[in-house]
């Protein structure tokens, strides 16, 4: 049987996973300007840090590069060249 703390942690991690997945999906499949895409990444960062306070470094090392890579891959697919988005 899970404790209340374990249940809350699982719920927080599920929300974190959904936030990352939805952000990645939007960046990959929706039409945004460069500024709008960066704004979406910043909004995701704020939401993620609400769920995991003090994990700024993890976001910068793991998630921001993932999101920027999606933008670069999309630019490569759409324009035939990788745009320097970061």
QUIWORA-V351257 format. One record per residue. N is the residue number from 1. D_CENTER is the distance of its C-alpha to the mean C-alpha in whole Angstrom. Layout:
N	D_CENTER
N	D_CENTER
This chain:
1	32
2	29
3	29
4	28
5	25
6	24
7	23
8	21
9	19
10	19
11	18
12	15
13	14
14	14
15	12
16	9
17	9
18	10
19	7
20	4
21	7
22	8
23	5
24	6
25	9
26	10
27	9
28	11
29	14
30	14
31	16
32	15
33	17
34	15
35	15
36	14
37	11
38	10
39	11
40	8
41	6
42	8
43	9
44	5
45	7
46	10
47	10
48	8
49	11
50	14
51	13
52	13
53	16
54	16
55	13
56	13
57	14
58	12
59	8
60	10
61	12
62	9
63	6
64	6
65	9
66	7
67	6
68	9
69	11
70	10
71	11
72	14
73	15
74	15
75	17
76	20
77	20
78	21
79	23
80	24
81	23
82	20
83	19
84	18
85	15
86	14
